[in-house]
Amino acid sequence: MTEQTPIICDACATIATSPGTTVPHQQMQVEGEPAVNADGSFDTSYRCVECNTLWVSHTDRWGCAGGFQLLPNIKSS
């Protein structure tokens, strides 16, 4: 049995390879409310509706966005 590699859309691939990208692409939707940390910073979760890729964007307490990071997409059985 061959393990398949997940495929992400071109827009998500661009974000993944572009350092400092802080703007979500058009197919990314916010998932729930941002998680606010004790220091006033917050993390916003996104899901791409085209390829189902999960992202998080960290914003520091001064409002400066730190770009996107991929999140694991774990399917429950």
TABEL-V178055 format. One record per residue. N is the residue number from 1. OMEGA is omega in radians with two decimals (* if undefined). BURIAL is + if it has 24 or more other C-alpha atoms within 12 Angstrom, else -. D_LAST is the distance of its C-alpha to the last C-alpha in Angstrom with 2 decimals. Layout:
n=N omega=OMEGA burial=BURIAL d_last=D_LAST
n=N omega=OMEGA burial=BURIAL d_last=D_LAST
//
This chain:
n=1 omega=-3.11 burial=- d_last=19.45
n=2 omega=3.10 burial=- d_last=19.91
n=3 omega=-3.13 burial=- d_last=17.55
n=4 omega=3.07 burial=- d_last=17.79
n=5 omega=3.12 burial=- d_last=18.95
n=6 omega=3.14 burial=- d_last=17.73
n=7 omega=3.06 burial=- d_last=20.72
n=8 omega=-3.13 burial=- d_last=22.00
n=9 omega=-3.11 burial=- d_last=24.77
n=10 omega=-3.13 burial=- d_last=28.39
n=11 omega=3.10 burial=+ d_last=28.71
n=12 omega=3.10 burial=+ d_last=25.83
n=13 omega=3.10 burial=- d_last=27.31
n=14 omega=3.11 burial=- d_last=30.63
n=15 omega=-3.10 burial=+ d_last=29.34
n=16 omega=-3.08 burial=+ d_last=27.61
n=17 omega=-3.13 burial=- d_last=30.93
n=18 omega=3.13 burial=- d_last=33.35
n=19 omega=3.05 burial=- d_last=34.27
n=20 omega=3.11 burial=- d_last=34.90
n=21 omega=-3.10 burial=- d_last=33.35
n=22 omega=-3.11 burial=- d_last=33.13
n=23 omega=3.10 burial=+ d_last=32.79
n=24 omega=3.09 burial=+ d_last=29.53
n=25 omega=-2.97 burial=+ d_last=29.81
n=26 omega=-3.10 burial=- d_last=30.04
n=27 omega=3.14 burial=- d_last=26.44
n=28 omega=3.12 burial=+ d_last=25.03
n=29 omega=3.11 burial=- d_last=24.30
n=30 omega=3.11 burial=- d_last=24.23
n=31 omega=3.08 burial=- d_last=21.01
n=32 omega=3.14 burial=- d_last=22.34
n=33 omega=3.08 burial=- d_last=25.36
n=34 omega=3.09 burial=- d_last=26.47
n=35 omega=-3.11 burial=- d_last=25.94
n=36 omega=3.13 burial=- d_last=29.56
n=37 omega=-3.09 burial=- d_last=30.45
n=38 omega=-3.11 burial=- d_last=33.38
n=39 omega=3.13 burial=- d_last=35.72
n=40 omega=3.06 burial=- d_last=35.31
n=41 omega=3.10 burial=- d_last=33.18
n=42 omega=3.13 burial=- d_last=29.94
n=43 omega=3.11 burial=+ d_last=26.78
n=44 omega=3.13 burial=+ d_last=25.68
n=45 omega=3.13 burial=+ d_last=22.21
n=46 omega=3.00 burial=+ d_last=22.14
n=47 omega=3.06 burial=+ d_last=19.86
n=48 omega=-3.12 burial=+ d_last=21.51
n=49 omega=3.14 burial=- d_last=21.27
n=50 omega=-3.05 burial=- d_last=22.34
n=51 omega=3.07 burial=- d_last=19.92
n=52 omega=3.10 burial=+ d_last=17.22
n=53 omega=3.13 burial=+ d_last=18.43
n=54 omega=-3.12 burial=+ d_last=18.28
n=55 omega=2.96 burial=+ d_last=21.64
n=56 omega=3.09 burial=+ d_last=23.50
n=57 omega=-3.14 burial=+ d_last=27.27
n=58 omega=3.06 burial=+ d_last=29.30
n=59 omega=-3.09 burial=+ d_last=32.59
n=60 omega=-3.05 burial=- d_last=35.07
n=61 omega=3.10 burial=- d_last=37.21
n=62 omega=3.10 burial=- d_last=39.96
n=63 omega=3.13 burial=- d_last=37.83
n=64 omega=-3.14 burial=- d_last=37.58
n=65 omega=-3.09 burial=- d_last=34.34
n=66 omega=3.14 burial=- d_last=33.04
n=67 omega=-3.07 burial=+ d_last=31.16
n=68 omega=3.02 burial=+ d_last=27.51
n=69 omega=3.06 burial=+ d_last=24.95
n=70 omega=3.04 burial=+ d_last=21.66
n=71 omega=3.08 burial=- d_last=18.52
n=72 omega=3.13 burial=- d_last=15.39
n=73 omega=-3.05 burial=- d_last=12.83
n=74 omega=3.10 burial=- d_last=9.56
n=75 omega=3.09 burial=- d_last=6.46
n=76 omega=-3.12 burial=- d_last=3.79
n=77 omega=* burial=- d_last=0.00
//
